[in-house]
Amino acid sequence: MSNAPQSSGPPAGANAESGKASTPVLSEFTIRALILGLLMCVVLGAANAYLGLKAGMTIAATYPAAVLSMAVLKLFQGSLLEENFARTVGSIGESIAAGAIFTIPAFVILKLWSFNSLTDYLTASALMIVGGTLGILFVTILRRVMVEDKSLPFPESVAASEIHKAGQRGADAAVQLFKAMGVGAFVKLLDAMGVFRASNEFMLAVGQFKQSFVKLG
């Protein structure tokens, strides 16, 4: 009679194969994520273009795009990679709008463009398309060095990733995130209604050096 130990479990190869088969495959580039990202790109880009021309500054569209992509794709059982893809597409509109509103008005002030013809609009659109394409190409080259080989060094990207992680940790983390957003919106509403000031601004006069005789426009 043989005293060799009998193996009660499946072979090692079977474990490896079963483990490999159970590994989930997360989808990233999907039609629904692309459509959602394009919609956010248009809305956030237009909002930032108006805000930049009105106030002279823009806001980061990464955070609202991250929250919206997480909220919408959760309804369709979307993956984390889909949320990240939609957020990235949605935040592009802010960058394109900022690059346009801070440069194209200079051509109008210098009277090089008048936007009285379709050619000027097509030229401006072509410039934004070329600029966006160059940005994508440079990011593709630097992706491994700045993102994959190191941890995210950018505060904006780290904050966006934490928003997506909060959605993946379960309902409690998502509820806390939306509660914080609600408190911030309520404080901003009270500030706009004049109940109190969320921030205090003051001006300090330092005198006038010399009167400027340069005419702008």
Backbone bond lengths (Angstrom), bond angles and torsions (degrees), N, CA, C in turn:
res aa  C-N    CA-C-N  psi(-1)  N-CA   C-N-CA  omega(-1)  CA-C   N-CA-C  phi
1 M - - - 1.479 - - 1.521 109.44 -
2 S 1.268 116.59 134.37 1.462 120.50 -178.59 1.513 109.97 -84.51
3 N 1.382 115.83 136.69 1.462 121.96 178.08 1.515 112.48 -99.82
4 A 1.325 117.30 14.94 1.472 119.89 -179.09 1.521 109.60 -65.39
5 P 1.333 117.02 136.34 1.478 119.97 -179.33 1.517 111.16 -64.04
6 Q 1.314 113.56 139.41 1.452 120.11 179.51 1.532 109.38 -96.23
7 S 1.295 115.68 131.93 1.463 120.43 179.01 1.519 109.70 -83.11
8 S 1.328 115.68 125.06 1.464 119.73 -179.03 1.520 113.17 -91.60
9 G 1.340 118.60 -14.75 1.461 121.13 -177.42 1.508 110.85 -100.44
10 P 1.307 116.87 173.97 1.460 120.91 179.10 1.510 110.56 -72.40
11 P 1.317 117.82 160.48 1.459 120.75 179.34 1.522 111.29 -60.83
12 A 1.353 113.20 160.07 1.468 118.41 -179.04 1.516 111.06 -61.63
13 G 1.310 116.03 -37.17 1.458 118.98 179.53 1.513 112.24 -63.51
14 A 1.352 115.04 -35.37 1.463 117.99 179.23 1.516 111.01 -67.33
15 N 1.380 116.64 -39.12 1.458 119.71 177.38 1.506 111.15 -62.56
16 A 1.340 114.70 -42.13 1.465 118.04 -179.32 1.512 111.02 -64.63
17 E 1.356 114.71 -41.55 1.452 117.71 -178.98 1.528 111.41 -67.91
18 S 1.363 115.21 -40.84 1.462 117.59 179.84 1.517 111.07 -67.30
19 G 1.357 116.40 -37.81 1.459 118.76 177.15 1.507 111.82 -65.27
20 K 1.292 117.14 -38.04 1.459 120.95 178.78 1.518 111.12 -67.86
21 A 1.321 116.40 -37.03 1.456 119.76 -178.71 1.523 111.67 -71.18
22 S 1.368 116.99 -28.28 1.458 119.94 -177.17 1.524 112.71 -86.52
23 T 1.319 118.35 -3.92 1.461 120.98 179.66 1.524 109.80 -69.61
24 P 1.338 117.83 121.02 1.471 119.00 -177.86 1.520 111.38 -71.91
25 V 1.295 115.68 143.94 1.459 122.22 176.97 1.525 107.78 -105.71
26 L 1.325 116.76 114.68 1.458 121.88 -177.68 1.521 109.86 -89.68
27 S 1.308 115.57 128.88 1.461 120.34 177.03 1.521 109.44 -80.96
28 E 1.321 116.26 147.17 1.468 121.24 -178.05 1.521 111.02 -124.35
29 F 1.328 117.64 -62.63 1.463 121.64 -178.53 1.520 108.69 -87.70
30 T 1.327 116.07 97.16 1.457 121.56 179.11 1.528 109.46 -124.27
31 I 1.316 115.35 160.77 1.466 120.28 -178.87 1.524 111.05 -64.23
32 R 1.331 117.13 -42.09 1.462 119.29 -178.11 1.523 111.52 -66.69
33 A 1.331 117.44 -37.86 1.462 119.57 177.15 1.520 111.11 -67.69
34 L 1.335 116.75 -37.40 1.465 120.51 179.00 1.526 111.12 -67.09
35 I 1.333 117.36 -44.44 1.471 120.52 -179.98 1.523 110.51 -64.22
36 L 1.332 116.83 -43.80 1.462 120.27 178.20 1.525 111.19 -62.25
37 G 1.333 116.50 -42.63 1.456 119.69 178.56 1.515 112.84 -63.61
38 L 1.328 117.39 -40.00 1.464 120.55 179.07 1.527 111.35 -66.90
39 L 1.327 117.13 -39.20 1.466 119.86 177.24 1.527 110.96 -62.73
40 M 1.326 116.92 -44.98 1.463 119.88 177.84 1.517 111.00 -65.93
41 C 1.324 116.94 -34.52 1.464 121.18 178.77 1.521 110.60 -61.62
42 V 1.327 116.99 -44.20 1.466 120.81 -179.38 1.525 110.85 -67.14
43 V 1.330 116.70 -47.84 1.469 120.54 -175.81 1.528 111.07 -67.60
44 L 1.328 117.09 -50.75 1.460 120.34 -178.17 1.520 111.53 -68.38
45 G 1.334 117.33 -33.83 1.463 119.68 176.69 1.514 112.02 -66.01
46 A 1.339 116.98 -43.43 1.468 120.17 178.40 1.522 111.24 -65.68
47 A 1.336 116.99 -40.78 1.465 120.00 179.07 1.520 111.45 -63.78
48 N 1.329 117.07 -41.26 1.457 119.80 179.63 1.516 111.83 -71.29
49 A 1.329 117.38 -33.11 1.464 119.53 176.76 1.527 110.50 -63.97
50 Y 1.326 117.12 -44.35 1.468 120.44 178.43 1.526 110.57 -64.95
51 L 1.339 116.50 -45.52 1.461 120.07 -178.80 1.521 111.41 -63.94
52 G 1.330 116.88 -40.08 1.454 119.73 179.75 1.514 112.85 -66.27
53 L 1.329 117.41 -40.93 1.460 120.47 178.25 1.522 111.62 -71.35
54 K 1.325 117.21 -29.33 1.463 121.20 -177.84 1.522 112.03 -83.79
55 A 1.319 116.92 -45.54 1.462 121.23 -173.44 1.520 113.76 -109.23
56 G 1.332 117.77 -11.16 1.454 119.52 179.42 1.508 114.58 84.13
57 M 1.313 118.90 10.20 1.459 122.01 178.48 1.521 108.96 -152.88
58 T 1.314 115.61 157.47 1.459 121.80 179.00 1.521 109.70 -117.66
59 I 1.310 116.49 169.51 1.456 122.14 177.63 1.522 108.86 -115.26
60 A 1.318 115.46 158.07 1.463 120.05 179.22 1.521 109.77 -72.46
61 A 1.315 116.28 125.13 1.465 120.88 -179.93 1.523 112.16 -89.16
62 T 1.329 117.57 -1.51 1.460 120.06 -177.59 1.520 111.72 -64.64
63 Y 1.332 116.69 -41.58 1.462 119.96 -175.14 1.528 112.66 -69.80
64 P 1.336 119.74 -51.37 1.475 117.11 176.26 1.521 112.93 -62.88
65 A 1.340 117.30 -33.67 1.461 119.59 177.67 1.526 111.00 -66.20
66 A 1.330 117.03 -38.02 1.466 120.31 178.47 1.522 111.10 -65.80
67 V 1.337 116.39 -43.15 1.466 119.89 -179.09 1.526 110.86 -67.67
68 L 1.331 117.17 -44.20 1.465 120.33 -179.13 1.524 111.72 -65.44
69 S 1.330 116.69 -43.46 1.467 119.26 179.50 1.519 111.25 -63.80
70 M 1.335 116.51 -39.27 1.459 119.63 178.63 1.524 110.84 -66.00
71 A 1.343 117.06 -43.55 1.463 120.43 -177.04 1.526 111.82 -67.57
72 V 1.334 117.19 -42.29 1.463 120.20 -176.69 1.524 111.46 -73.57
73 L 1.322 116.92 -47.13 1.464 119.49 -176.33 1.522 112.57 -70.99
74 K 1.327 117.48 -21.38 1.465 119.32 174.46 1.527 110.96 -63.36
75 L 1.323 116.07 -31.48 1.464 119.92 179.18 1.521 112.04 -67.43
76 F 1.344 116.54 -25.74 1.463 121.48 -178.63 1.528 112.09 -108.31
77 Q 1.334 116.82 18.36 1.465 121.74 179.83 1.526 111.16 57.79
78 G 1.321 116.58 41.93 1.457 120.71 179.60 1.515 112.21 -73.39
79 S 1.317 115.68 157.79 1.457 121.18 -178.70 1.525 110.48 -89.19
80 L 1.327 115.17 170.10 1.461 120.83 178.09 1.522 111.51 -64.12
81 L 1.325 116.58 -37.28 1.461 120.04 179.73 1.525 111.26 -68.14
82 E 1.321 117.13 -34.27 1.462 120.13 175.59 1.527 110.76 -64.87
83 E 1.317 116.99 -42.24 1.458 120.74 177.90 1.523 110.74 -61.54
84 N 1.317 116.51 -43.51 1.458 120.20 179.64 1.525 111.32 -65.41
85 F 1.335 116.74 -39.16 1.464 120.67 179.11 1.527 110.94 -65.40
86 A 1.344 117.03 -46.68 1.463 120.50 179.52 1.519 110.96 -63.64
87 R 1.323 117.08 -39.64 1.467 120.44 178.71 1.519 111.46 -64.20
88 T 1.323 117.00 -39.78 1.460 120.32 179.43 1.521 111.46 -65.17
89 V 1.329 116.50 -44.86 1.469 120.01 178.20 1.524 110.58 -64.16
90 G 1.333 117.09 -41.47 1.456 120.35 -178.66 1.510 114.00 -66.16
91 S 1.329 117.28 -32.85 1.464 120.08 -178.45 1.524 112.91 -80.42
92 I 1.333 117.91 -10.09 1.466 120.24 179.52 1.521 110.97 -66.65
93 G 1.338 117.16 -33.69 1.461 120.19 -178.11 1.510 112.92 -58.06
94 E 1.332 116.31 -37.90 1.472 119.88 179.16 1.516 111.31 -64.92
95 S 1.323 117.35 -40.83 1.465 120.58 -179.25 1.524 111.38 -67.98
96 I 1.335 116.36 -42.83 1.466 119.91 178.36 1.523 110.82 -63.92
97 A 1.338 116.45 -42.57 1.466 120.04 179.94 1.524 111.24 -63.90
98 A 1.334 116.93 -41.65 1.462 119.79 179.46 1.523 111.11 -64.34
99 G 1.323 116.65 -41.73 1.458 119.03 178.30 1.511 113.25 -65.03
100 A 1.339 116.58 -27.34 1.467 120.03 -178.71 1.522 112.20 -83.54
101 I 1.333 117.05 -47.05 1.466 119.25 -172.62 1.519 112.86 -73.30
102 F 1.321 117.77 -19.07 1.457 119.44 179.42 1.527 112.98 -94.93
103 T 1.319 117.72 -2.21 1.468 120.39 -179.76 1.523 112.92 -124.04
104 I 1.319 117.31 -45.49 1.468 120.31 -176.48 1.528 112.62 -62.75
105 P 1.357 120.57 -39.62 1.469 118.40 176.80 1.521 114.06 -58.46
106 A 1.335 117.06 -25.12 1.465 118.91 177.51 1.525 111.05 -64.73
107 F 1.324 117.21 -37.61 1.466 120.12 176.68 1.526 111.13 -65.75
108 V 1.333 116.41 -34.24 1.467 119.69 178.38 1.524 110.48 -70.50
109 I 1.342 116.96 -41.61 1.467 120.44 179.37 1.522 110.72 -63.72
110 L 1.321 116.41 -38.73 1.471 120.64 178.32 1.519 112.48 -79.55
111 K 1.333 116.89 1.05 1.464 123.61 177.81 1.527 112.87 61.53
112 L 1.345 114.93 29.51 1.458 119.42 173.65 1.526 110.65 -84.64
113 W 1.323 116.04 -31.01 1.456 122.41 174.74 1.521 108.81 -122.86
114 S 1.311 115.69 142.89 1.462 120.30 176.80 1.521 112.44 -118.85
115 F 1.329 116.92 -15.11 1.465 123.18 -178.31 1.526 111.47 55.99
116 N 1.315 114.86 35.09 1.462 120.26 173.63 1.522 112.56 -93.85
117 S 1.315 116.16 -6.84 1.460 120.39 -178.28 1.521 109.58 -130.34
118 L 1.306 114.98 163.01 1.459 120.56 179.84 1.521 111.60 -67.69
119 T 1.334 116.39 -26.29 1.468 120.18 -178.15 1.519 111.59 -62.07
120 D 1.343 117.28 -39.94 1.461 119.98 -179.94 1.525 111.34 -65.36
121 Y 1.317 116.96 -39.90 1.464 119.94 178.21 1.527 111.09 -66.04
122 L 1.319 116.59 -41.29 1.461 119.53 178.49 1.522 111.38 -66.37
123 T 1.337 116.63 -37.03 1.465 120.02 177.94 1.523 111.08 -64.75
124 A 1.334 116.65 -44.17 1.463 120.07 178.09 1.524 111.01 -63.50
125 S 1.318 117.36 -41.01 1.465 120.58 178.14 1.523 111.14 -63.99
126 A 1.334 116.34 -40.73 1.467 120.11 178.79 1.523 110.99 -63.95
127 L 1.333 117.06 -39.33 1.465 120.01 178.14 1.522 111.18 -62.78
128 M 1.325 117.48 -41.88 1.462 120.15 179.46 1.522 111.32 -67.80
129 I 1.329 117.32 -37.27 1.467 120.23 178.14 1.522 110.87 -65.83
130 V 1.330 116.24 -44.24 1.468 119.89 178.97 1.523 110.46 -64.69
131 G 1.339 116.99 -42.75 1.460 119.88 178.68 1.514 112.27 -62.67
132 G 1.334 117.29 -42.43 1.456 119.94 177.15 1.515 112.80 -64.73
133 T 1.327 116.66 -38.69 1.467 120.50 178.15 1.522 111.25 -64.90
134 L 1.327 117.22 -42.77 1.467 120.43 177.53 1.526 111.06 -62.58
135 G 1.332 116.51 -39.39 1.460 119.23 177.91 1.517 112.19 -62.59
136 I 1.327 117.14 -42.36 1.464 120.73 178.37 1.525 110.87 -63.38
137 L 1.330 116.87 -41.56 1.464 120.34 -179.69 1.523 111.40 -63.91
138 F 1.333 117.42 -43.08 1.460 120.04 -179.83 1.528 111.11 -68.29
139 V 1.336 117.52 -38.44 1.459 119.97 178.10 1.522 110.56 -65.35
140 T 1.329 117.01 -37.41 1.463 120.26 177.86 1.521 111.17 -61.50
141 I 1.329 116.72 -40.12 1.464 120.58 179.86 1.526 111.28 -67.83
142 L 1.336 116.99 -40.19 1.461 121.31 -173.84 1.522 113.47 -93.11
143 R 1.323 118.10 2.75 1.468 120.30 -175.50 1.521 112.04 -60.76
144 R 1.322 117.45 -48.39 1.456 119.97 -176.20 1.524 111.34 -65.41
145 V 1.324 116.87 -41.00 1.465 120.43 -176.84 1.526 111.29 -69.61
146 M 1.329 117.08 -41.70 1.462 120.71 -170.66 1.521 113.84 -96.52
147 V 1.330 118.47 -15.58 1.460 120.19 -176.10 1.521 112.06 -123.22
148 E 1.324 117.73 -51.57 1.460 120.45 -171.20 1.525 112.12 -80.03
149 D 1.339 118.10 -41.92 1.459 120.20 -176.92 1.520 112.47 -76.23
150 K 1.315 117.99 -21.39 1.458 122.13 -179.07 1.525 108.90 -129.06
151 S 1.329 113.92 165.83 1.462 117.37 170.88 1.522 109.06 -71.56
152 L 1.321 116.70 158.50 1.458 120.63 -175.52 1.528 110.63 -60.33
153 P 1.336 118.19 116.16 1.461 119.81 -178.14 1.517 113.18 -88.17
154 F 1.321 118.29 -2.18 1.459 120.41 -173.89 1.525 109.53 -100.30
155 P 1.344 118.40 126.26 1.480 120.21 -179.29 1.520 112.82 -58.65
156 E 1.338 117.39 -37.35 1.462 120.41 -179.21 1.523 110.88 -64.92
157 S 1.323 117.03 -42.65 1.463 120.45 179.22 1.523 111.61 -68.50
158 V 1.335 116.51 -37.88 1.466 119.99 178.18 1.524 110.31 -63.70
159 A 1.336 116.56 -43.22 1.468 120.17 179.08 1.527 111.09 -63.83
160 A 1.332 117.44 -41.25 1.466 120.48 178.81 1.527 111.00 -64.54
161 S 1.328 116.61 -40.13 1.466 119.07 179.06 1.524 111.39 -65.81
162 E 1.340 117.16 -34.69 1.462 119.74 177.86 1.526 111.12 -67.43
163 I 1.338 117.09 -33.26 1.465 119.90 176.35 1.524 110.24 -63.43
164 H 1.333 116.40 -44.82 1.469 119.82 178.93 1.531 110.91 -65.88
165 K 1.337 117.32 -38.00 1.462 120.17 178.85 1.525 110.95 -65.15
166 A 1.340 115.87 -36.43 1.467 118.96 178.69 1.520 111.14 -62.11
167 G 1.325 116.37 -37.48 1.460 119.50 177.39 1.511 113.23 -68.91
168 Q 1.340 117.33 -28.25 1.458 120.75 -179.32 1.523 112.70 -84.19
169 R 1.329 117.49 -18.28 1.465 120.06 -177.80 1.522 113.01 -77.41
170 G 1.310 116.90 -10.22 1.457 119.31 178.00 1.513 112.34 125.62
171 A 1.316 114.31 -176.53 1.460 119.99 -174.43 1.523 112.12 -69.03
172 D 1.344 117.49 -35.07 1.462 119.85 -176.73 1.522 111.65 -62.82
173 A 1.332 116.75 -44.47 1.462 119.74 179.88 1.524 111.06 -65.72
174 A 1.336 116.92 -39.32 1.464 119.60 178.47 1.526 111.12 -66.12
175 V 1.335 117.04 -38.58 1.466 120.34 178.06 1.520 110.53 -63.57
176 Q 1.324 117.62 -42.49 1.460 120.80 177.48 1.520 111.29 -61.88
177 L 1.325 116.66 -38.88 1.460 120.34 179.37 1.522 110.87 -63.26
178 F 1.327 117.10 -47.26 1.461 119.96 -178.49 1.529 111.42 -72.16
179 K 1.323 118.52 -28.45 1.459 120.20 173.45 1.526 110.78 -64.34
180 A 1.327 116.20 -43.24 1.464 119.77 177.83 1.522 111.13 -62.66
181 M 1.333 116.53 -39.70 1.462 119.82 176.42 1.526 111.02 -63.69
182 G 1.329 117.24 -39.95 1.457 120.48 179.17 1.515 112.58 -65.16
183 V 1.336 116.59 -40.79 1.468 119.89 177.64 1.526 110.58 -63.73
184 G 1.330 116.29 -43.20 1.464 119.32 178.08 1.517 112.59 -62.72
185 A 1.337 116.87 -40.90 1.467 120.18 178.40 1.525 111.21 -66.63
186 F 1.342 117.55 -37.19 1.464 120.94 179.07 1.525 111.09 -66.64
187 V 1.323 116.87 -42.16 1.468 120.38 177.51 1.519 110.67 -63.25
188 K 1.325 116.97 -41.33 1.465 120.60 178.17 1.524 110.94 -64.76
189 L 1.332 117.81 -37.57 1.463 121.19 178.40 1.521 111.02 -64.92
190 L 1.334 117.06 -43.75 1.463 120.13 177.91 1.521 111.25 -63.84
191 D 1.326 116.66 -36.10 1.461 120.40 176.47 1.520 110.83 -64.46
192 A 1.341 116.98 -42.92 1.465 120.16 179.94 1.525 111.99 -67.81
193 M 1.337 117.32 -30.70 1.461 120.96 179.14 1.520 112.77 -81.27
194 G 1.317 117.75 -5.92 1.458 121.03 178.17 1.508 114.85 83.51
195 V 1.339 118.36 14.61 1.458 120.53 178.42 1.520 110.20 -66.77
196 F 1.310 117.18 -43.21 1.461 122.65 174.06 1.515 107.84 -156.48
197 R 1.297 116.16 170.41 1.460 121.85 179.56 1.522 109.62 -99.60
198 A 1.328 115.29 124.62 1.460 119.05 175.88 1.518 111.46 -73.44
199 S 1.329 116.87 -25.03 1.463 122.01 176.64 1.517 108.10 -146.80
200 N 1.298 116.11 155.64 1.457 121.71 -178.57 1.520 109.04 -116.55
201 E 1.304 116.00 129.22 1.454 121.49 179.75 1.524 109.27 -117.69
202 F 1.311 115.92 144.07 1.454 120.78 177.31 1.520 108.54 -146.50
203 M 1.309 115.54 158.64 1.460 122.24 -179.66 1.521 108.96 -115.09
204 L 1.317 115.34 139.34 1.457 122.21 179.15 1.518 108.43 -119.39
205 A 1.319 116.58 114.62 1.465 121.20 -178.61 1.524 109.90 -76.86
206 V 1.322 116.21 129.68 1.465 121.48 179.40 1.522 111.69 -115.82
207 G 1.324 117.19 4.40 1.456 119.60 179.19 1.512 111.92 95.09
208 Q 1.308 115.33 174.28 1.461 122.41 -178.40 1.517 109.02 -118.52
209 F 1.323 115.92 127.06 1.457 119.82 -178.66 1.524 110.92 -77.88
210 K 1.303 115.87 -55.03 1.459 119.55 -177.42 1.514 108.69 -162.78
211 Q 1.311 115.55 145.22 1.448 119.62 -179.73 1.519 110.64 -72.66
212 S 1.326 115.38 136.19 1.458 120.44 -179.73 1.522 109.89 -90.74
213 F 1.325 115.43 136.26 1.461 121.32 179.17 1.528 111.49 -109.88
214 V 1.325 117.51 11.73 1.455 122.01 -179.89 1.521 108.55 -83.37
215 K 1.319 116.36 127.49 1.453 121.97 179.51 1.528 109.54 -97.15
216 L 1.312 115.78 126.54 1.465 121.69 177.86 1.515 108.37 -101.29
217 G 1.337 116.61 97.77 1.455 120.60 179.61 1.520 112.62 97.68
